[in-house]
């Protein structure tokens, strides 16, 4: 923590909040609102998404979901705002609007569902094959 304090004191452009990961900031504040944005162009970048939505409030994080294999956009993403009022405003202003040539759909993000991604079920070694004589 002392190293973090020295960083902030010696650099006036930094703040404690800018050094924290967005998820931790959200947990600490407890007031941020996450929006789902669908229908994104494959050419939309996270920076472009953040800039488009920052006109309607303070964007904490903008994330575009990409395919693991091709690293290409899946056509949707998430934008996290600092407050619910800003998120409401963004939904009203951006839902159905055009962004990079595509009409985007904006709504509140739903909580993650658990798809059983935990520990695999242990099945044990295969049964030995018994040869008939």
Secondary structure, 3 states (H helix, E strand, C coil): CHHHHHHHHHCCCCCHHHHCCHHHHHHHHCCCEEEEEECCCCCCCHHHHHHHHHHHCCEEEEEEEECCCCCCEEEEEEEEECCHHHHHHHHHHHCCCEECCEECEEEECCCCCCCCCCCCCCCCCCCCCCCCC
